[in-house]
Amino acid sequence: MSARDLVLAKRGLRFLGRIFPCAVGRGGVVQDKLEGDGGTPAGIHRITGLAYRPDRVAPPAPWAVPIGNDDLWCDAPDHPAYNHWVRAPFTASHERLRRADPLYDMVLLTDWNWPEATPGRGSAIFLHQWRRPHFPTEGCIAFRRDHLLWIAQRAEPGTRLIVPA
């Protein structure tokens, strides 16, 4: 492990010598991730992207891309775009990236089950803002807004995310 790794630990997520309180999926950390199980997948993942709501936050890093009104994430295991960013109109099952709540104002994308997605192995595993302190997610890792911003400003594409089993 290196100091540039994001490492999930018992006390939170460790990155660049700091520990950040976080929340994981309601199903805990799982070895065999399935769509809809609420689990955070164990393993070594990579940060692949950074998205943000330009109407709510400034770009957290030069490589961040804005989330627009038509941006969605496909969560339909039987669709060819499963676990990929898609645009409306889109009729298959999906999640809106531009949400009314602040959870996806800033999102670090991971390579869990991406870019070659195995149907049913889980989708949309992100690092994002938490709903409230330590409130479980649907499988993502969530943080206090200012902590997520600090991480987003320092992480880079390819940064490893280590989630021990």
C-alpha positions, 0 to 999 in steps of 0.5 A, spaced: 500 500 500 502 507 498 500 513 501 496 515 495 491 509 496 484 510 499 484 504 504 477 503 508 479 501 515 475 500 521 475 507 523 474 510 516 477 511 510 485 512 510 488 517 505 494 521 505 495 520 512 488 522 514 482 518 516 475 520 514 469 517 517 465 514 512 459 510 511 458 503 507 453 499 504 447 497 508 449 490 507 456 491 509 462 489 505 461 483 501 466 478 497 460 476 492 457 483 490 450 482 487 445 488 484 441 490 489 444 487 495 446 493 498 453 491 499 460 495 498 464 490 494 471 488 497 477 488 493 482 493 490 478 498 485 481 504 481 478 511 481 476 512 474 472 519 474 470 525 478 463 528 476 460 534 479 454 539 479 456 545 476 450 549 479 452 547 486 459 546 487 466 548 483 470 543 479 473 540 485 479 538 480 481 539 473 479 532 470 472 533 473 466 533 468 460 536 469 453 532 471 448 535 466 440 534 466 440 528 462 446 524 465 443 517 468 447 511 470 444 504 467 443 499 473 439 494 468 443 488 468 440 485 461 441 492 458 448 493 454 449 499 457 449 496 464 453 500 469 455 505 464 454 513 464 448 514 459 444 520 457 436 521 457 432 519 454 433 512 456 428 507 457 432 501 461 432 502 469 437 507 471 439 512 476 439 519 475 446 523 476 443 530 477 439 528 484 434 533 488 438 531 494 446 533 495 448 526 495 451 526 488 453 533 488 460 530 487 462 523 485 468 519 484 467 513 480 470 507 481 472 501 476 467 496 480 464 491 474 466 496 469 468 497 463 466 490 462 460 489 466 458 482 468 450 482 468 448 482 476 454 483 479 453 490 481 453 497 478 454 505 480 459 504 486 461 511 487 464 515 493 459 520 494 456 525 500 453 521 505 445 522 507 447 523 514 453 521 519 454 514 518 447 512 514 448 506 510 448 507 502 446 502 497 453 499 496 457 506 495 462 509 500 459 516 503 463 522 506 461 528 510 461 533 504 468 537 506 471 531 507 469 528 500 471 535 497 478 534 500 479 527 497 476 529 490 481 535 490 487 530 491 485 523 488 487 522 481 484 517 475 487 511 477 488 512 485 487 505 488 481 504 493 482 498 497 476 495 501 478 489 505 473 483 506 
